[in-house]
Amino acid sequence: MSDETNGKAPETGAAAPQAASGADSGPSVSSGSGSGAPPRGPRPGGGPGGRPSGGPGGRGKFFRRKKVCKFCTEKIDAIPYRDVRLLQGFVAERGKIVPRRLTGVCTTHQRRLTRAIKQARNIALLPFATRH
């Protein structure tokens, strides 16, 4: 009869001390729904960051095409260090060489591209870094 007067069900009596102890110790590490922080781990949206992927269970029409090497498709063997416009496409704003996982360039052409960028930097066709 004491359970009815308190207004609590017998199952919630066991969970109440856990909630009280979590409030005393600071932010909770558990992934409970009442913690206020978003749950960690894979999200139901599909892609990373909850973005919808085009795969099974995906909500959107997001499809990432496989990146193809620009130099292989255009059959460019030698990458000229004097072609500044071509090289600037593979250099970030701050002057860093963009990695091949972002550009899609194959390994052999990435090595040649890196060498051409460094040669262009040494003869002052490309900047080493931008001023900020």
Short mmCIF file of the C-alpha atoms (twelve columns), coordinates in Angstrom:
data_MODEL
# 
_entry.id   MODEL 
# 
loop_
_atom_site.group_PDB 
_atom_site.id 
_atom_site.type_symbol 
_atom_site.label_atom_id 
_atom_site.label_alt_id 
_atom_site.label_comp_id 
_atom_site.label_asym_id 
_atom_site.label_seq_id 
_atom_site.Cartn_x 
_atom_site.Cartn_y 
_atom_site.Cartn_z 
_atom_site.pdbx_PDB_model_num 
ATOM 1   C CA . MET A 1   0.000  0.000  0.000   1 
ATOM 2   C CA . SER A 2   2.963  2.295  0.475   1 
ATOM 3   C CA . ASP A 3   3.728  2.010  -3.268  1 
ATOM 4   C CA . GLU A 4   0.293  3.372  -4.132  1 
ATOM 5   C CA . THR A 5   0.597  6.327  -1.750  1 
ATOM 6   C CA . ASN A 6   3.967  7.366  -3.160  1 
ATOM 7   C CA . GLY A 7   2.648  7.176  -6.705  1 
ATOM 8   C CA . LYS A 8   5.576  5.033  -7.851  1 
ATOM 9   C CA . ALA A 9   5.447  1.619  -9.419  1 
ATOM 10  C CA . PRO A 10  7.666  -1.083 -7.860  1 
ATOM 11  C CA . GLU A 11  9.934  -1.186 -10.974 1 
ATOM 12  C CA . THR A 12  10.771 2.533  -10.815 1 
ATOM 13  C CA . GLY A 13  11.852 2.251  -7.180  1 
ATOM 14  C CA . ALA A 14  14.992 0.365  -8.276  1 
ATOM 15  C CA . ALA A 15  15.826 2.901  -10.991 1 
ATOM 16  C CA . ALA A 16  15.341 5.977  -8.791  1 
ATOM 17  C CA . PRO A 17  18.603 5.591  -6.792  1 
ATOM 18  C CA . GLN A 18  20.596 5.325  -10.052 1 
ATOM 19  C CA . ALA A 19  19.157 8.588  -11.337 1 
ATOM 20  C CA . ALA A 20  19.862 10.300 -8.026  1 
ATOM 21  C CA . SER A 21  23.445 9.022  -7.896  1 
ATOM 22  C CA . GLY A 22  24.060 10.149 -11.516 1 
ATOM 23  C CA . ALA A 23  22.909 13.678 -10.691 1 
ATOM 24  C CA . ASP A 24  25.292 13.914 -7.721  1 
ATOM 25  C CA . SER A 25  28.413 12.756 -9.586  1 
ATOM 26  C CA . GLY A 26  28.218 15.253 -12.470 1 
ATOM 27  C CA . PRO A 27  27.770 14.474 -16.167 1 
ATOM 28  C CA . SER A 28  26.678 10.943 -16.870 1 
ATOM 29  C CA . VAL A 29  28.792 8.700  -19.053 1 
ATOM 30  C CA . SER A 30  25.992 6.270  -19.813 1 
ATOM 31  C CA . SER A 31  24.071 6.616  -23.050 1 
ATOM 32  C CA . GLY A 32  20.687 6.914  -21.391 1 
ATOM 33  C CA . SER A 33  17.962 8.949  -23.024 1 
ATOM 34  C CA . GLY A 34  17.864 11.470 -20.182 1 
ATOM 35  C CA . SER A 35  21.546 12.460 -20.301 1 
ATOM 36  C CA . GLY A 36  20.983 15.376 -22.695 1 
ATOM 37  C CA . ALA A 37  23.938 14.456 -24.910 1 
ATOM 38  C CA . PRO A 38  23.358 12.725 -28.247 1 
ATOM 39  C CA . PRO A 39  24.083 8.994  -28.223 1 
ATOM 40  C CA . ARG A 40  27.451 7.948  -29.577 1 
ATOM 41  C CA . GLY A 41  28.053 5.363  -32.249 1 
ATOM 42  C CA . PRO A 42  26.516 4.751  -35.660 1 
ATOM 43  C CA . ARG A 43  23.466 6.775  -36.459 1 
ATOM 44  C CA . PRO A 44  20.370 5.399  -38.126 1 
ATOM 45  C CA . GLY A 45  20.707 7.798  -41.097 1 
ATOM 46  C CA . GLY A 46  23.261 5.634  -42.872 1 
ATOM 47  C CA . GLY A 47  26.324 7.710  -43.731 1 
ATOM 48  C CA . PRO A 48  28.818 9.336  -41.377 1 
ATOM 49  C CA . GLY A 49  27.414 12.163 -39.320 1 
ATOM 50  C CA . GLY A 50  23.856 10.980 -39.841 1 
ATOM 51  C CA . ARG A 51  23.838 11.962 -43.505 1 
ATOM 52  C CA . PRO A 52  21.614 9.734  -45.580 1 
ATOM 53  C CA . SER A 53  23.440 7.278  -47.766 1 
ATOM 54  C CA . GLY A 54  22.213 5.691  -50.945 1 
ATOM 55  C CA . GLY A 55  22.605 2.172  -49.544 1 
ATOM 56  C CA . PRO A 56  19.991 -0.027 -47.920 1 
ATOM 57  C CA . GLY A 57  18.157 1.782  -45.169 1 
ATOM 58  C CA . GLY A 58  19.299 5.165  -46.461 1 
ATOM 59  C CA . ARG A 59  16.763 7.951  -46.652 1 
ATOM 60  C CA . GLY A 60  18.273 10.127 -49.359 1 
ATOM 61  C CA . LYS A 61  19.727 9.950  -52.810 1 
ATOM 62  C CA . PHE A 62  23.289 10.656 -51.695 1 
ATOM 63  C CA . PHE A 63  25.728 8.697  -53.851 1 
ATOM 64  C CA . ARG A 64  29.490 9.100  -53.807 1 
ATOM 65  C CA . ARG A 65  31.119 8.343  -57.131 1 
ATOM 66  C CA . LYS A 66  34.453 6.565  -57.104 1 
ATOM 67  C CA . LYS A 67  37.184 9.087  -57.733 1 
ATOM 68  C CA . VAL A 68  39.191 8.514  -60.883 1 
ATOM 69  C CA . CYS A 69  42.693 9.807  -61.531 1 
ATOM 70  C CA . LYS A 70  42.547 12.885 -63.750 1 
ATOM 71  C CA . PHE A 71  45.970 12.181 -65.217 1 
ATOM 72  C CA . CYS A 72  45.153 8.563  -66.075 1 
ATOM 73  C CA . THR A 73  41.885 9.451  -67.823 1 
ATOM 74  C CA . GLU A 74  43.498 12.262 -69.846 1 
ATOM 75  C CA . LYS A 75  46.615 10.103 -70.427 1 
ATOM 76  C CA . ILE A 76  49.050 12.693 -69.067 1 
ATOM 77  C CA . ASP A 77  52.370 10.992 -68.302 1 
ATOM 78  C CA . ALA A 78  54.632 13.906 -67.437 1 
ATOM 79  C CA . ILE A 79  53.218 16.548 -65.086 1 
ATOM 80  C CA . PRO A 80  54.868 19.865 -66.034 1 
ATOM 81  C CA . TYR A 81  56.006 22.010 -63.124 1 
ATOM 82  C CA . ARG A 82  55.496 25.138 -65.253 1 
ATOM 83  C CA . ASP A 83  51.734 24.561 -65.601 1 
ATOM 84  C CA . VAL A 84  50.696 26.631 -62.586 1 
ATOM 85  C CA . ARG A 85  46.951 26.424 -63.270 1 
ATOM 86  C CA . LEU A 86  47.034 22.651 -63.235 1 
ATOM 87  C CA . LEU A 87  49.121 22.513 -60.062 1 
ATOM 88  C CA . GLN A 88  47.007 25.066 -58.187 1 
ATOM 89  C CA . GLY A 89  44.060 22.678 -58.349 1 
ATOM 90  C CA . PHE A 90  46.008 20.264 -56.151 1 
ATOM 91  C CA . VAL A 91  47.207 22.843 -53.617 1 
ATOM 92  C CA . ALA A 92  44.951 24.035 -50.789 1 
ATOM 93  C CA . GLU A 93  44.409 27.710 -49.900 1 
ATOM 94  C CA . ARG A 94  47.080 27.644 -47.224 1 
ATOM 95  C CA . GLY A 95  49.638 26.119 -49.606 1 
ATOM 96  C CA . LYS A 96  49.418 22.486 -48.544 1 
ATOM 97  C CA . ILE A 97  49.393 19.688 -51.091 1 
ATOM 98  C CA . VAL A 98  45.953 18.071 -51.117 1 
ATOM 99  C CA . PRO A 99  46.111 14.320 -50.276 1 
ATOM 100 C CA . ARG A 100 45.154 11.773 -52.881 1 
ATOM 101 C CA . ARG A 101 42.194 10.452 -50.890 1 
ATOM 102 C CA . LEU A 102 40.554 13.839 -51.498 1 
ATOM 103 C CA . THR A 103 41.637 14.428 -55.092 1 
ATOM 104 C CA . GLY A 104 41.323 10.858 -56.372 1 
ATOM 105 C CA . VAL A 105 44.744 10.882 -58.051 1 
ATOM 106 C CA . CYS A 106 46.520 7.516  -58.252 1 
ATOM 107 C CA . THR A 107 49.727 6.919  -56.287 1 
ATOM 108 C CA . THR A 108 52.177 7.230  -59.160 1 
ATOM 109 C CA . HIS A 109 50.657 10.473 -60.381 1 
ATOM 110 C CA . GLN A 110 50.424 11.818 -56.817 1 
ATOM 111 C CA . ARG A 111 54.181 11.318 -56.432 1 
ATOM 112 C CA . ARG A 112 54.862 13.062 -59.749 1 
ATOM 113 C CA . LEU A 113 52.417 15.815 -58.824 1 
ATOM 114 C CA . THR A 114 54.125 16.359 -55.475 1 
ATOM 115 C CA . ARG A 115 57.505 16.581 -57.173 1 
ATOM 116 C CA . ALA A 116 56.172 19.101 -59.727 1 
ATOM 117 C CA . ILE A 117 54.579 21.242 -56.983 1 
ATOM 118 C CA . LYS A 118 57.842 21.299 -55.033 1 
ATOM 119 C CA . GLN A 119 59.807 22.250 -58.155 1 
ATOM 120 C CA . ALA A 120 57.333 25.054 -58.899 1 
ATOM 121 C CA . ARG A 121 57.678 26.294 -55.324 1 
ATOM 122 C CA . ASN A 122 61.476 26.340 -55.533 1 
ATOM 123 C CA . ILE A 123 61.497 28.561 -58.626 1 
ATOM 124 C CA . ALA A 124 58.741 30.770 -57.150 1 
ATOM 125 C CA . LEU A 125 55.915 29.824 -59.486 1 
ATOM 126 C CA . LEU A 126 53.829 28.630 -56.518 1 
ATOM 127 C CA . PRO A 127 53.897 30.022 -52.976 1 
ATOM 128 C CA . PHE A 128 55.097 27.849 -50.114 1 
ATOM 129 C CA . ALA A 129 52.357 29.255 -47.883 1 
ATOM 130 C CA . THR A 130 49.905 32.138 -47.967 1 
ATOM 131 C CA . ARG A 131 50.073 35.049 -45.576 1 
ATOM 132 C CA . HIS A 132 47.359 35.167 -43.005 1 
# 
